[in-house]
Amino acid sequence: MKVLFAGGGTAGHINPALAVAGYLREQEPETRILYIGAKGGMEERLVPAAGYDFRSIRVSGFQRKLSWTNVRRNAAAAVHVITASREARKIIMEFQPDICVGTGGYVAGPVIREAIKLKIPAVIHEQNAFPGVTNRVLAKKADRTMLAVSDAQKYLPEGARCVVTGNPVRQEIIRAQRGEARKKLGLDERPLILSFGGSLGARKINEAVADLLAESAKTGRFQHIHGYGQWGRWFPDLMKQKGVNLSAHRELDVREYISNMPDCLAAADLVICRAGAITLSEIQAQGKAAVLIPSPNVAENHQYHNAMALVDRGAAAILEEKDLTGQSLCKKVNELFADPKAIQTLGENARKMAILNANERIEKVIREVLTERNG
């Protein structure tokens, strides 16, 4: 089987494709994989590093805010609409895939559109509760639109052939056990809070968590692991300004990057984080209570919709960034821990939402589509 993947721009579009590609190879080692990504995108680095053949095309998105800079960018984007389609068509005809899989981002648009024109089976995967523009357009003609959560279907065009598959979750996350993880991390019986704002960090989250850490340093009530991110290297100095000597508090583990996330997530009692699709799928897989702080700086505010998919099911609490302060975060955390059942219920409801066999479901969809097309 020859499978062509297209998606990029963010890890949220790239990692699901890599997870599915790896699973297909495990099931059928002879499967040939080709990945098309955007020239200059992070996929140029991540995909070859994962061991897959990679081709790039020039593509860019349109800017909605009106400015002279964006007028120039949109002119370039208009040109790329034409050239990207040509480049995608050429690569597709050379590779001759049995099926094309789009995982979102600007680059998936021209690739999947050209596959459809060439009458090659094409499926797309939407990671978020609010579908991106590319997938909303492609869903009209794709053989299948695979969804992480059912909430996304109401935003798609009528007639889109949808199936809920979930988001692929790393096996290390699924397999991690609370008891083993806490032992490995040297934790005691006090509750553990895990907080982070992504690999780059988020200033508002860092500032609010600093107050939560300062309160914990005084009370000793919680253990806490916080990742402040690449752009938050000022964070240790902020803690000093708040009178907290981190080296004197073994229960407060503050670092730039959380490299052992499976263990930290498994050990946690409460997670404070953004509402990226893959992060939420991992929280669900571990059945963890969470306070979600959606980023307001993402396309179409999709993180808010992701968060509300959990909140509406009693599977998470939400604290919007416009309402986020150290005081409001401390209040939210203390309210949740004041009622032990609150934490437990959020975690149980999150686990009910988990789809742990997303790779298998996606492979099943791919094979069903191929069977339909081949008669």
C-alpha positions as CSV (number, residue, x, y, z in Angstrom):
1,M,0.0,0.0,0.0
2,K,1.2,3.5,-0.9
3,V,-0.1,6.3,1.4
4,L,0.5,10.0,1.0
5,F,0.1,12.3,4.0
6,A,-0.3,16.1,3.9
7,G,-0.4,18.4,6.9
8,G,1.7,20.9,8.7
9,G,2.2,24.3,10.3
10,T,1.9,23.0,13.8
11,A,2.8,19.9,15.7
12,G,-0.9,19.3,16.2
13,H,-1.2,18.6,12.5
14,I,2.1,16.8,12.0
15,N,2.2,14.4,15.0
16,P,-1.2,12.7,14.2
17,A,0.0,12.0,10.7
18,L,3.3,10.5,12.0
19,A,1.5,8.4,14.6
20,V,-0.8,6.9,11.9
21,A,2.1,6.4,9.5
22,G,4.0,4.5,12.1
23,Y,1.0,2.4,12.9
24,L,0.4,1.5,9.3
25,R,4.0,0.5,8.9
26,E,3.8,-1.7,12.0
27,Q,0.7,-3.5,10.6
28,E,2.1,-3.7,7.1
29,P,5.9,-3.2,6.9
30,E,5.8,-2.9,3.1
31,T,3.7,0.2,3.3
32,R,5.3,3.1,1.4
33,I,4.8,6.5,3.0
34,L,5.3,9.9,1.4
35,Y,4.7,13.1,3.4
36,I,4.0,16.5,1.7
37,G,4.6,19.5,3.8
38,A,5.0,23.3,3.5
39,K,8.4,24.6,2.5
40,G,10.0,26.2,5.6
41,G,7.5,24.5,8.0
42,M,8.5,22.5,11.1
43,E,7.5,19.4,9.2
44,E,10.6,19.7,7.1
45,R,12.5,18.8,10.2
46,L,10.1,16.5,12.0
47,V,9.1,14.2,9.2
48,P,12.6,13.1,7.9
49,A,13.7,12.7,11.5
50,A,10.9,10.2,11.9
51,G,12.2,8.3,9.0
52,Y,9.7,9.1,6.2
53,D,10.2,10.4,2.7
54,F,9.3,14.1,2.5
55,R,8.5,16.6,-0.3
56,S,7.7,20.2,0.2
57,I,5.6,22.7,-1.7
58,R,5.3,26.5,-1.3
59,V,2.1,27.5,0.3
60,S,0.9,30.1,2.7
61,G,-2.4,31.2,4.3
62,F,-4.3,34.4,3.8
63,Q,-4.1,37.1,6.5
64,R,-7.4,38.5,7.7
65,K,-6.2,41.8,9.4
66,L,-6.0,44.6,6.9
67,S,-2.5,46.2,6.7
68,W,0.0,46.9,3.9
69,T,2.2,44.1,5.1
70,N,-0.8,41.6,5.0
71,V,-1.8,42.9,1.5
72,R,1.7,41.8,0.3
73,R,1.4,38.5,2.1
74,N,-2.0,37.8,0.6
75,A,-0.7,38.6,-2.9
76,A,2.0,36.0,-2.3
77,A,-0.6,33.6,-0.9
78,A,-2.8,34.0,-4.0
79,V,0.1,33.1,-6.2
80,H,0.9,30.1,-4.0
81,V,-2.7,28.8,-4.5
82,I,-1.9,28.2,-8.1
83,T,1.7,27.1,-7.8
84,A,1.1,24.8,-4.8
85,S,-1.7,23.0,-6.7
86,R,0.7,22.4,-9.6
87,E,3.5,21.2,-7.4
88,A,1.1,18.9,-5.4
89,R,-0.3,17.4,-8.6
90,K,3.1,16.7,-10.0
91,I,4.2,14.9,-6.7
92,I,1.0,12.9,-6.6
93,M,1.3,11.7,-10.2
94,E,4.9,10.7,-9.6
95,F,4.1,8.8,-6.3
96,Q,0.8,7.3,-7.5
97,P,-0.6,6.8,-3.9
98,D,-3.4,4.3,-3.2
99,I,-4.9,6.9,-0.8
100,C,-4.1,10.4,0.5
101,V,-4.6,11.5,4.1
102,G,-4.9,15.2,5.1
103,T,-4.4,16.2,8.7
104,G,-5.0,20.0,8.4
105,G,-3.0,23.1,7.9
106,Y,-2.7,25.2,4.7
107,V,-0.6,22.6,2.9
108,A,-3.3,19.9,3.1
109,G,-5.6,22.0,1.0
110,P,-3.9,21.8,-2.5
111,V,-2.7,18.3,-1.9
112,I,-6.1,16.8,-1.1
113,R,-7.9,18.9,-3.7
114,E,-5.6,17.6,-6.4
115,A,-6.0,14.0,-5.2
116,I,-9.7,14.4,-5.4
117,K,-9.5,15.8,-8.9
118,L,-7.3,12.9,-9.9
119,K,-10.0,10.5,-8.4
120,I,-7.5,9.2,-5.8
121,P,-9.2,8.1,-2.5
122,A,-8.8,10.9,0.0
123,V,-9.6,11.2,3.7
124,I,-9.0,14.0,6.2
125,H,-8.5,14.1,10.0
126,E,-9.7,17.0,12.2
127,Q,-8.0,17.2,15.6
128,N,-10.1,20.0,17.0
129,A,-13.7,20.5,18.2
130,F,-13.9,23.5,15.8
131,P,-12.7,22.4,12.3
132,G,-10.1,24.6,10.5
133,V,-10.9,26.3,7.3
134,T,-9.0,23.8,5.2
135,N,-10.9,20.8,6.5
136,R,-14.2,22.6,6.3
137,V,-13.7,23.0,2.6
138,L,-12.2,19.6,2.0
139,A,-15.0,17.8,3.9
140,K,-17.4,18.5,1.1
141,K,-15.7,16.0,-1.3
142,A,-13.4,13.8,0.9
143,D,-14.3,10.2,1.1
144,R,-14.3,10.4,4.9
145,T,-13.8,13.2,7.5
146,M,-12.4,11.7,10.6
147,L,-13.1,13.6,13.8
148,A,-11.4,13.7,17.2
149,V,-14.7,14.7,18.9
150,S,-18.3,14.5,17.6
151,D,-18.8,18.3,18.4
152,A,-16.9,19.1,15.2
153,Q,-19.5,17.7,12.9
154,K,-22.0,20.5,13.4
155,Y,-19.5,22.9,11.8
156,L,-19.0,20.8,8.7
157,P,-21.0,21.0,5.5
158,E,-24.1,18.8,5.1
159,G,-23.3,15.6,3.4
160,A,-19.8,15.3,4.8
161,R,-19.1,11.6,5.6
162,C,-18.0,11.9,9.2
163,V,-16.7,9.2,11.6
164,V,-15.3,9.7,15.1
165,T,-11.8,8.2,15.4
166,G,-10.3,10.3,18.2
167,N,-6.7,11.7,18.1
168,P,-3.8,9.4,18.1
169,V,-2.2,9.3,21.6
170,R,1.4,8.2,22.3
171,Q,1.6,4.7,23.8
172,E,3.9,6.1,26.5
173,I,1.1,8.2,27.7
174,I,-1.5,5.4,27.6
175,R,0.8,2.9,29.5
176,A,2.1,5.2,32.2
177,Q,0.8,4.2,35.7
178,R,0.2,6.7,38.5
179,G,1.9,4.6,41.3
180,E,5.0,3.9,39.3
181,A,5.3,7.5,38.0
182,R,5.0,9.0,41.5
183,K,7.6,6.6,42.8
184,K,9.9,7.4,39.9
185,L,9.5,11.2,40.5
186,G,10.1,10.8,44.3
187,L,6.7,12.2,45.3
188,D,5.0,11.9,48.6
189,E,1.2,11.6,49.3
190,R,0.4,15.2,48.9
191,P,-1.6,16.2,45.7
192,L,0.5,17.0,42.6
193,I,-0.3,19.9,40.3
194,L,1.2,19.8,36.8
195,S,1.2,23.1,34.8
196,F,2.7,24.2,31.5
197,G,2.0,26.5,28.6
198,G,3.6,24.6,25.8
199,S,7.2,24.2,24.8
200,L,7.6,28.0,24.2
201,G,5.7,28.9,27.3
202,A,2.8,31.3,27.9
203,R,3.4,34.6,29.8
204,K,-0.1,34.9,31.3
205,I,0.0,31.3,32.6
206,N,3.5,31.7,33.9
207,E,2.5,34.9,35.8
208,A,-0.6,33.3,37.4
209,V,1.2,30.0,38.2
210,A,3.9,32.0,40.0
211,D,1.3,33.2,42.5
212,L,0.1,29.6,42.9
213,L,3.6,28.4,43.6
214,A,4.2,31.2,46.1
215,E,1.1,30.2,47.9
216,S,2.2,26.5,47.9
217,A,5.6,27.5,49.2
218,K,3.9,29.1,52.2
219,T,1.3,26.3,52.9
220,G,3.2,23.2,51.8
221,R,-0.2,21.8,50.7
222,F,0.7,20.8,47.2
223,Q,3.6,19.3,45.2
224,H,3.9,21.1,41.9
225,I,5.7,20.6,38.5
226,H,5.7,23.6,36.2
227,G,7.2,24.0,32.8
228,Y,7.8,27.7,32.0
229,G,8.9,27.2,28.3
230,Q,11.6,28.6,26.1
231,W,10.2,32.2,26.3
232,G,9.8,32.1,30.0
233,R,13.4,31.9,31.2
234,W,12.7,34.9,33.4
235,F,10.4,32.8,35.5
236,P,12.9,31.7,38.2
237,D,13.8,35.4,38.8
238,L,10.1,36.2,39.2
239,M,9.9,33.5,41.9
240,K,12.8,35.2,43.7
241,Q,11.0,38.5,43.5
242,K,8.0,36.8,45.2
243,G,10.3,35.6,48.0
244,V,10.4,32.0,47.0
245,N,13.8,30.2,47.0
246,L,13.0,27.2,44.8
247,S,16.0,25.3,45.9
248,A,14.6,25.2,49.4
249,H,11.4,23.6,48.3
250,R,11.8,20.1,46.9
251,E,8.1,19.9,46.4
252,L,8.2,22.6,43.8
253,D,9.8,21.3,40.6
254,V,10.2,24.3,38.2
255,R,11.9,23.7,34.8
256,E,12.0,25.1,31.3
257,Y,10.8,22.0,29.5
258,I,9.0,18.9,30.8
259,S,10.8,16.1,28.9
260,N,9.2,13.2,30.9
261,M,5.6,14.2,30.3
262,P,4.2,10.6,30.4
263,D,5.4,10.2,34.0
264,C,4.4,13.7,35.1
265,L,0.9,13.4,33.6
266,A,0.3,10.0,35.2
267,A,1.4,11.2,38.6
268,A,-0.6,14.4,38.5
269,D,-3.9,15.0,40.4
270,L,-4.7,18.3,38.5
271,V,-3.4,19.7,35.2
272,I,-3.3,23.4,34.4
273,C,-2.6,24.0,30.7
274,R,-3.7,25.3,27.3
275,A,-6.4,23.4,25.3
276,G,-4.5,22.1,22.3
277,A,-6.2,19.0,20.8
278,I,-3.4,16.5,21.4
279,T,-2.8,17.7,25.0
280,L,-6.5,17.2,25.7
281,S,-6.5,13.8,24.2
282,E,-3.6,12.9,26.5
283,I,-5.4,14.3,29.5
284,Q,-8.4,12.2,28.6
285,A,-6.3,9.0,28.1
286,Q,-4.9,9.4,31.6
287,G,-8.3,10.4,33.1
288,K,-7.0,13.6,34.7
289,A,-8.8,16.6,36.1
290,A,-7.8,19.9,34.4
291,V,-8.1,23.6,34.5
292,L,-8.0,24.6,30.9
293,I,-6.8,28.1,29.8
294,P,-7.5,28.3,26.0
295,S,-5.1,30.3,24.0
296,P,-6.9,33.3,22.5
297,N,-4.2,33.7,19.9
298,V,-5.1,30.7,17.6
299,A,-7.1,30.5,14.5
300,E,-10.9,30.9,15.0
301,N,-10.4,30.5,18.8
302,H,-10.5,26.7,18.3
303,Q,-8.9,26.1,21.7
304,Y,-11.9,27.5,23.4
305,H,-14.1,25.1,21.5
306,N,-11.8,22.2,22.4
307,A,-12.0,23.2,26.1
308,M,-15.8,23.5,26.0
309,A,-16.1,20.0,24.6
310,L,-14.7,18.8,27.9
311,V,-16.4,21.4,30.1
312,D,-19.8,20.6,28.7
313,R,-19.3,17.0,29.7
314,G,-18.2,17.7,33.2
315,A,-14.6,16.7,32.3
316,A,-12.7,19.9,32.9
317,A,-12.9,23.4,34.4
318,I,-12.2,26.4,32.2
319,L,-10.5,29.7,33.1
320,E,-10.3,32.1,30.1
321,E,-7.2,34.1,29.7
322,K,-9.1,37.4,30.0
323,D,-10.1,36.3,33.5
324,L,-6.7,34.8,34.4
325,T,-4.8,36.2,37.3
326,G,-2.8,34.7,40.1
327,Q,-5.8,35.3,42.4
328,S,-8.3,33.7,40.1
329,L,-6.1,30.7,39.5
330,C,-5.5,30.1,43.2
331,K,-9.2,30.4,43.9
332,K,-10.1,27.9,41.2
333,V,-7.5,25.4,42.4
334,N,-8.5,25.7,46.0
335,E,-12.2,25.3,45.2
336,L,-11.5,22.1,43.3
337,F,-9.4,20.6,46.1
338,A,-11.9,21.7,48.7
339,D,-14.2,19.0,47.4
340,P,-12.3,15.7,46.7
341,K,-15.2,14.4,44.6
342,A,-14.8,17.4,42.3
343,I,-11.3,16.3,41.2
344,Q,-12.3,12.7,41.0
345,T,-15.4,13.4,38.9
346,L,-13.6,15.6,36.4
347,G,-11.0,12.8,35.9
348,E,-13.6,10.1,35.5
349,N,-15.5,12.1,33.0
350,A,-12.3,12.9,31.1
351,R,-11.5,9.2,30.9
352,K,-15.0,8.5,29.5
353,M,-14.1,10.8,26.6
354,A,-10.8,9.0,25.8
355,I,-10.4,7.1,22.6
356,L,-7.4,4.9,23.1
357,N,-7.5,3.1,19.8
358,A,-7.5,6.0,17.4
359,N,-4.8,4.6,15.2
360,E,-6.8,1.4,14.7
361,R,-9.9,3.3,13.9
362,I,-8.1,5.5,11.4
363,E,-6.5,2.4,9.7
364,K,-10.0,0.9,9.5
365,V,-11.4,3.9,7.8
366,I,-8.5,3.9,5.3
367,R,-9.0,0.3,4.4
368,E,-12.8,0.7,4.2
369,V,-12.4,3.6,1.7
370,L,-9.9,1.6,-0.4
371,T,-12.4,-1.4,-0.4
372,E,-15.2,0.9,-1.5
373,R,-13.2,2.5,-4.3
374,N,-11.8,-0.8,-5.5
375,G,-15.2,-2.5,-5.6
